[in-house]
Structure formats: structure tokens, C-alpha cells
Amino acid sequence: MTSLSTSARHERLLSELDHVRLQRLGAASWPEALQDVMEAPELVAPREVPSDVVTMYSMVTLTDLDGSDERQLTLTYPQDAEPARGFVSVLSPVGAGLLGLRVGDVARWRTPDGREHAARVAALLFQPEASGDYTT
């Protein structure tokens, strides 16, 4: 499960709280894509996270690059993942591909069977920090 490059526009931005919680999961459990994100993110206090950045428990709309498919996903920690209901773990390829991106960026990920996928973050429907929740 290797990561593919994201939009070259900027580095991934993570809240300090998300970063600490992901560290607690233990690097041994991280897929390679998440290791890449955690290697050198830009860290900001939860209150300073821009409202267009995908953080933990954000709900996003993803649109395939050709516009053929649109889906909504919520980025969760592993214990809250329910992929069939759109709750994807940050430890999954797509979850790791989303964390820290901004609306308009392209998320890229590789599935366990080696297929490459890409989708644009079309909208951020919910972000805990933007709603005043700095502890989720």
C-alpha cells in the first residue's frame, strides 16, 4: 500500500491534536501512505486549522477526476471505521490519502491489490474544528 503523490501545491497540514493521537496509535500500525504524511507535516493548533483542511472526523465529498463518481466519506480512527457506511479509517489507503489535504486537492491512493485511484476533494461538508470542536 504505497502512497502516491498528492497535489504539489502544499505540504499536508495536521492539527497538533490529530498528530498526537496518530502517534499514540503507533507507527508500526501505519500504512506507508500515512508514514509519508506523518514524516513532515505542517502542524497547527486545532483552533488555527483552516476550514478547508481535512482533519480527523471530517466529512468530505470526493469526485473522481473524470467526474463519473461522487461519494461522501468521513475520516475516522480505526475503532470507528465502518467502510460500508462511509466511515473510513485513517489507516486505510484512502483515509491516509485524505488526511491533511485541502478542498480542491487531489487525493491519490493505491488499494491492496495494486490499483491506483485518484479523486478530488470537492467539498468539506463537516470539519470538527470549523464547528468549534477542538477536542474530537
Steps between C-alpha positions, in 0.01 A plus 500: 500500500725775384392856481491699187580868491231750586454843357839670489338822619597461867608266776240314703363700789405322823362622827734441793226297667454268200877460479529399867211254473646341189836471676322311779372245249862410444702534184515122464127501415528776238482411133776648287268775378442622854869476580561739212241745638634478855862542393497877457155656535433863573353497854257760630294542815144365456357854522726607211406225252361662184140400431592339165742238643403135546551406866394200703119459499464730201228407251604557140357467154741333259454523124683274256728701274287419197185607688341157468456431871443698815498364853496623857747370755572576863860458616519306828735322734507120450257421784228716340541380141196362321599503132159383376347810662771738372707516820857427387798441724799728479699175479330404172655605168228755422495630859875558505467661158248755630651613828632855486381583148305813412182537298603487134800273560524160338526201729689205356519152644577144407272216608646178644457332159725768345239706317559875503215739576467876501218734596466870563391628840195680362353620830552489872152441640609489864822570683504481882733796538287724276196421716686596818586146612870505580503175700364233265 
